[in-house]
Amino acid sequence: MHPHPPTDAQECVVCEVRGSAGLITLNRARALNALSLPMIRAISAALRVWRSDPAIRVVAMRGSMHSATGGAAAEPFGAFCAGGDIRFFHRAALSADPQLEDFFTEEYQLNHLIHRYPKPCIAFMDGVVMGGGMGLSQGASLRIVTERTKMAMPETAIGLFPDVGGGWFLSRCKGHLGEYMALTGVQIGAAQALAAGLADVGRDSGDLNALWDGLAHWPLVSGPAGSAAEHWLAGKALPRNDHRDWPSPAVDRHFGLASVAGIIASLEATAGSDAWANDTAKALRKQSPLMLCVSLEQIRRARKLGLEDALRMERDLVRHCFHTVHLGRYGAAGETVEGIRALAVDKDRSPKWNPQRIEDVTPHMVDPFFRSPWPASGHPLRDLA
């Protein structure tokens, strides 16, 4: 085991070329490959170089996991990416570190780069795939999940919202599944990810090494990146499980309601006779009431937006999360900093949300989150095409 986790981008991200493939391995295993700003920059730089290199015909991303045998080297696969480095968010917010702004701007630019990448891009979504890990993988041409996949967008638990394009890809799930996943942060596995349209194919985790090694011999396939990736995997995939009983009709019945207050009231009205409704209501009561309401509005606005405008909206939102000017909250007083403190810093798991109850959130608190703090010409993501 490493006595200290890697800190240098060259250690935390391994970029290599094998044959016609550009391969990226997230190598911050002790932190479940949580993204730092140097990691984002290293991934972005590699993808931009490979985009214009005619010798590179496919790119792929995977994570690494800590060795179960206690060896010094991390093992490939087993954990894709648990999200952004939230402890950095906490420190940066309290110290007014300008790199906090850089982190989100450059992360969203990277998410956009992957979504619009002109070559086949394959994400090996083995193990933990949450938050920023979803941002890296959801734009890929081919998203592979395994029996070990643990997928979620759990941001409302730390007083944030499902960012990294979460508004865009969750809002495109069937029915009101996007609202359900965004608000509750529910963790799903491979079959549910396939049913939700958040993955393309399921494979046994034992097959991944051979697939990864085979990318060096990427076949010359014509057509769009997505179809080329599907063609490569044709005949190698496990039968797709449509998981037709998920999500249940109850998801649409409750999460299609107009407000978070209406959703929680509906769930609690049936909680006595419905274990799922009871558990779901309890989960919502633990999240930030303010950010539940912001997240619901985000998903519903994003449903009508293209990718670029959805990312610009999220960049506005994250700025407001750390500088909630209209509520006079900065630093430790903000919902996001308080949520991270409770989960990852003090670890008391008792965040002091403000307001404390869903029923006390007003439109006056929510609406200003959706007013951009920048003019269009000065927006950090104004150049997204």
C-alpha positions in Angstrom: 0.0 0.0 0.0 1.1 3.6 -0.7 2.1 5.2 2.6 0.7 8.4 1.1 -1.7 8.7 -1.8 -0.3 10.1 -5.1 -0.5 13.8 -5.4 1.2 14.6 -8.7 -1.0 14.5 -11.8 1.4 12.2 -13.5 0.9 9.6 -10.7 -2.8 10.2 -10.3 -3.6 10.0 -14.0 -1.7 7.5 -16.3 -2.1 8.4 -19.9 -0.5 6.0 -22.4 -0.8 5.0 -26.1 -1.0 1.4 -27.1 -1.2 0.8 -30.8 -4.1 2.9 -32.0 -5.6 3.5 -28.6 -5.2 6.4 -26.2 -5.7 5.0 -22.7 -6.4 6.9 -19.4 -6.2 5.3 -16.0 -7.3 7.2 -12.9 -4.7 6.2 -10.3 -5.7 7.8 -7.1 -7.0 4.6 -5.7 -6.9 5.4 -2.0 -9.3 8.3 -2.6 -11.5 6.1 -5.0 -10.0 8.2 -7.8 -11.7 11.4 -6.7 -10.9 14.2 -9.1 -8.4 16.9 -8.3 -7.8 20.0 -10.5 -4.4 18.6 -11.8 -6.2 15.3 -12.7 -8.8 17.2 -14.7 -6.1 19.1 -16.5 -4.1 15.9 -17.3 -7.1 14.2 -18.7 -8.2 17.2 -20.7 -4.7 17.7 -22.2 -4.4 14.0 -23.3 -7.9 14.1 -24.9 -7.1 17.3 -26.8 -3.8 15.9 -28.1 -5.3 12.6 -29.2 -8.3 14.3 -30.8 -6.0 15.7 -33.6 -3.7 12.7 -33.8 -4.6 10.5 -36.8 -2.8 7.5 -35.3 -5.2 7.4 -32.3 -8.5 5.8 -33.4 -10.1 5.2 -30.0 -9.8 6.5 -26.4 -10.8 4.8 -23.2 -11.0 5.5 -19.5 -10.8 3.3 -16.4 -10.1 3.6 -12.7 -7.9 1.6 -10.4 -8.5 0.1 -7.0 -6.3 -0.5 -3.9 -4.7 -3.9 -3.9 -6.7 -6.4 -1.8 -3.4 -8.1 -1.0 -1.8 -5.0 0.4 0.7 -4.6 -2.4 2.2 -1.3 -3.3 0.6 -1.1 -6.7 -3.0 -0.3 -7.4 -5.0 -2.9 -9.4 -6.7 -1.9 -12.6 -10.5 -1.6 -12.5 -12.7 -2.0 -9.4 -13.3 1.7 -8.8 -13.9 4.2 -11.6 -14.3 7.5 -9.9 -16.2 8.6 -6.7 -16.5 12.2 -7.8 -14.7 15.5 -7.1 -12.4 16.0 -4.2 -14.9 17.4 -1.7 -12.3 18.0 1.0 -10.6 20.4 -1.5 -13.9 22.1 -2.0 -14.2 22.6 1.7 -10.7 24.0 2.2 -10.8 26.2 -0.9 -14.2 27.7 0.0 -13.0 28.6 3.5 -9.8 30.1 2.3 -11.3 31.8 -0.8 -8.9 29.9 -3.0 -9.5 30.9 -6.6 -8.7 27.4 -7.8 -12.2 26.4 -6.6 -13.6 28.4 -9.5 -11.0 26.9 -11.9 -12.0 23.4 -10.8 -15.6 23.6 -11.8 -15.0 25.6 -15.0 -12.4 23.1 -16.2 -14.3 20.1 -15.1 -17.4 21.1 -17.0 -15.2 21.9 -20.1 -13.8 18.4 -19.8 -17.3 16.9 -19.5 -18.3 18.8 -22.7 -15.1 17.7 -24.5 -16.1 14.0 -23.8 -19.7 14.5 -24.9 -18.6 16.0 -28.2 -15.5 13.9 -28.8 -15.1 13.0 -32.5 -13.5 9.6 -31.9 -14.9 6.5 -30.1 -14.6 7.0 -26.4 -15.2 4.0 -24.0 -15.8 4.3 -20.3 -15.2 1.2 -18.2 -17.6 2.0 -15.4 -16.5 -0.7 -13.0 -17.0 -0.2 -9.2 -17.9 3.2 -7.8 -19.2 5.6 -10.5 -20.6 8.7 -8.7 -20.7 12.5 -9.2 -17.7 13.5 -11.2 -17.2 9.9 -12.3 -20.6 10.2 -14.0 -19.5 13.4 -15.6 -16.5 11.6 -17.1 -18.5 8.6 -18.3 -21.9 9.8 -19.4 -20.6 11.5 -22.6 -18.7 8.4 -23.7 -19.6 6.6 -26.9 -19.8 3.3 -25.1 -20.5 3.0 -21.3 -19.6 -0.5 -19.9 -20.9 -1.5 -16.5 -20.3 -4.7 -14.5 -21.7 -6.6 -11.6 -19.6 -4.4 -9.3 -21.0 -1.1 -10.6 -22.3 1.3 -7.9 -23.7 4.3 -9.7 -25.2 7.4 -8.1 -25.5 11.2 -8.1 -25.5 11.8 -4.3 -24.8 15.6 -4.3 -27.9 16.7 -2.4 -26.5 14.9 0.7 -23.7 17.5 0.8 -25.8 20.5 0.0 -24.9 20.5 -3.7 -26.9 19.5 -6.8 -26.3 16.8 -9.5 -23.7 18.7 -11.6 -21.1 17.6 -14.2 -24.0 17.6 -16.8 -26.3 15.7 -14.4 -29.2 18.0 -15.2 -28.8 17.1 -18.9 -28.3 13.3 -18.6 -30.7 12.7 -15.7 -33.5 14.7 -17.3 -33.3 12.4 -20.3 -34.0 9.3 -18.3 -37.5 7.9 -18.9 -40.4 9.4 -17.0 -39.4 11.1 -13.8 -36.5 8.8 -13.0 -34.2 11.7 -13.3 -35.9 13.6 -10.5 -35.9 10.5 -8.3 -32.1 9.9 -8.8 -31.2 13.6 -8.4 -33.2 14.2 -5.2 -32.6 10.9 -3.4 -29.0 10.2 -4.5 -30.1 6.5 -4.7 -27.4 4.0 -5.6 -28.1 1.7 -8.6 -26.3 -1.3 -10.1 -25.6 -2.4 -13.6 -29.1 -3.7 -14.5 -30.8 -0.5 -13.3 -28.2 1.7 -15.1 -28.9 -0.1 -18.4 -32.6 0.2 -17.8 -32.2 3.9 -17.1 -30.2 4.5 -20.3 -27.1 5.5 -18.2 -25.1 2.6 -19.5 -24.9 0.8 -22.9 -23.6 -2.7 -22.1 -23.0 -5.0 -19.2 -19.9 -7.2 -18.9 -18.5 -9.5 -16.2 -15.6 -7.6 -14.4 -13.4 -10.6 -15.2 -13.5 -9.7 -18.9 -12.3 -6.1 -18.5 -8.5 -6.7 -18.7 -8.9 -8.6 -22.0 -11.1 -5.9 -23.5 -8.7 -3.1 -22.4 -5.7 -4.9 -23.9 -7.7 -5.5 -27.1 -8.2 -1.8 -27.6 -4.6 -1.5 -28.9 -5.8 -3.4 -32.0 -8.9 -1.2 -32.6 -10.4 -2.2 -35.9 -10.9 0.3 -38.7 -14.7 0.9 -38.5 -16.4 3.7 -40.4 -19.4 5.6 -39.1 -20.1 7.7 -35.9 -18.1 7.2 -32.8 -21.0 5.5 -31.0 -21.7 3.0 -33.7 -18.0 2.2 -34.1 -17.8 1.4 -30.4 -20.9 -0.8 -30.5 -19.5 -2.6 -33.6 -16.3 -3.3 -31.7 -18.2 -4.9 -28.8 -20.7 -6.7 -30.9 -20.8 -10.4 -29.9 -18.8 -9.7 -26.7 -21.6 -8.3 -24.5 -23.7 -10.1 -22.0 -27.4 -10.2 -22.8 -29.0 -6.9 -21.9 -31.4 -7.0 -18.9 -34.1 -4.5 -19.6 -35.1 -4.6 -15.9 -38.7 -3.8 -17.0 -39.9 -3.8 -13.4 -37.7 -0.8 -12.6 -38.4 2.0 -11.9 -41.7 1.2 -10.4 -44.8 3.3 -11.4 -44.5 4.9 -8.0 -41.5 6.8 -9.1 -43.5 8.7 -11.7 -46.5 9.0 -9.4 -44.5 10.8 -6.7 -41.6 12.4 -8.4 -43.7 13.8 -11.2 -45.4 16.2 -8.8 -44.8 19.9 -9.0 -42.7 20.6 -5.9 -40.5 18.9 -3.4 -43.0 19.7 -0.7 -45.7 17.9 -2.8 -43.4 14.9 -3.4 -42.6 14.5 0.3 -46.2 14.9 1.3 -47.3 12.3 -1.2 -44.6 9.8 -0.1 -45.4 10.3 3.6 -49.1 9.9 3.0 -48.4 6.3 1.8 -45.4 5.5 4.0 -47.5 3.5 6.5 -48.4 0.9 3.9 -45.5 1.2 1.4 -41.9 0.4 2.6 -40.4 2.0 -0.5 -42.3 5.3 0.1 -41.3 5.3 3.7 -37.6 4.7 3.0 -37.6 7.3 0.2 -39.3 9.9 2.4 -36.7 9.3 5.1 -33.9 9.7 2.6 -35.3 13.0 1.4 -35.6 14.3 4.9 -31.9 13.9 5.4 -30.9 15.9 2.4 -30.5 19.7 2.1 -34.1 21.0 1.8 -32.8 24.1 -0.2 -30.8 22.1 -2.6 -33.5 19.5 -3.1 -35.7 22.3 -4.4 -32.8 23.7 -6.5 -32.1 20.3 -7.9 -35.7 19.6 -8.9 -35.9 22.9 -10.7 -32.5 22.2 -12.4 -33.7 18.8 -13.8 -36.9 20.3 -15.2 -35.2 23.3 -16.8 -32.4 21.0 -18.2 -35.1 18.9 -19.9 -35.7 21.8 -22.3 -32.0 22.7 -22.8 -29.2 21.5 -25.0 -26.0 20.2 -23.4 -24.1 23.5 -23.7 -26.8 25.6 -22.1 -27.4 23.0 -19.4 -23.6 23.1 -18.5 -23.7 26.8 -18.4 -26.7 26.7 -16.1 -24.8 24.3 -13.8 -21.8 26.6 -13.7 -24.1 29.4 -12.6 -25.6 27.1 -9.9 -22.3 26.0 -8.5 -21.1 29.6 -8.2 -24.3 30.4 -6.2 -23.7 27.3 -4.0 -20.4 28.7 -2.7 -21.4 32.4 -2.9 -25.1 32.5 -2.0 -25.3 36.3 -2.3 -29.0 36.5 -2.3 -29.2 34.8 1.1 -26.1 36.4 2.5 -24.3 33.1 2.9 -20.6 32.6 2.3 -17.9 30.2 3.5 -19.0 28.0 6.4 -22.5 29.4 6.3 -23.2 27.9 2.8 -25.2 24.7 2.4 -22.4 23.0 0.4 -19.6 23.7 2.8 -21.8 22.7 5.8 -22.8 19.5 4.0 -19.2 18.6 3.3 -18.1 19.4 6.8 -20.7 17.0 8.2 -19.9 14.2 5.8 -16.2 14.3 5.2 -14.5 16.7 7.6 -16.0 16.4 11.1 -17.9 13.3 10.0 -20.7 13.8 12.5 -23.3 13.3 9.7 -25.4 16.0 11.3 -25.5 18.9 8.9 -27.2 22.0 10.1 -29.3 22.8 7.0 -30.9 26.2 6.5 -33.8 26.0 6.3 -34.2 22.7 8.2 -37.5 21.7 6.7 -38.5 21.2 3.1 -41.8 23.0 3.8 -39.9 26.1 4.7 -38.1 26.6 1.4 -39.6 29.5 -0.6 -39.3 30.5 -4.3 -37.4 33.6 -3.1 -34.6 31.2 -1.9 -34.6 29.1 -5.1 -35.2 31.4 -8.0 -32.0 33.5 -7.8 -29.8 30.3 -8.2 -31.0 30.4 -11.8 -29.9 34.0 -12.5 -26.4 34.0 -14.0 -23.8 36.0 -12.0 -22.0 36.7 -15.3 -23.1 38.5 -18.5 -23.2 36.1 -21.5 -20.0 37.6 -22.9 -18.2 36.9 -19.7 -19.5 33.5 -18.8 -16.7 31.0 -17.9 -18.3 28.5 -20.4 -19.2 31.0 -23.1 -17.0 29.2 -25.6 -18.7 25.8 -25.5 -19.8 25.1 -29.0 
